[in-house]
């Protein structure tokens, strides 16, 4: 496993020894940050193959 960074991947808070989460290749300070990052990643999905992005279609 990779070395643990000093800050959370989502909110940049310092990681405490007491609680940190390693999920999907990133370190998070608490479960809420992990869930927020997961939800944000689900919102920003790449377009399906053969379709143009909405910004390029305009």
N, C-alpha and C positions, 0 to 999 in steps of 0.2 A: 504494500500500500504506500502511496505517496506521503511525503511529509505534510503535516497539518499546517495550513497557513494561519496567520495571526487574526484574520478578520473573516467575517461571514460573507459568503458569495452574493447574498441578496441585499443586505442592509449595511455592510461594512462595519458592523459592531465588532468589538474584540471578542474572540472566543474564550469562554471561561473553561476551566478544567472540569467543572461540575457537569455541564451539559453542552454537548455539541452533536451534530448529526452529520454523517457522511452519507449522502444520497446522490445517485446519478453522477458520480465523479466529482462532486463539489462538497464543500464544508459549509454548514449552516449553524447559526447560533442557537436556534430553537426550532421546534417542529413547525411553528407558524410561518417562519421565514421559508422553510422548505416547501410548505403547501402553497404559499403565495408565489414563489418562483415557479412551481409546477403549473399553477393556474395561468401565470403570465406566459409561460412557454406554450401552453395549449392554445392560448388566444392567437399567438403569432405563428401560425402554421404556414409553411411554404406552399405556394399554389400547386395544384396537381399537375402532373406532366401533360403538356399540350395546351394548358390554359395560361393566359397572360395575367400578370398581377393587376389588381384594380387601378393602381396608380399609373401604370403604363397604358392601360386601355383608354384613359381620359385624354 
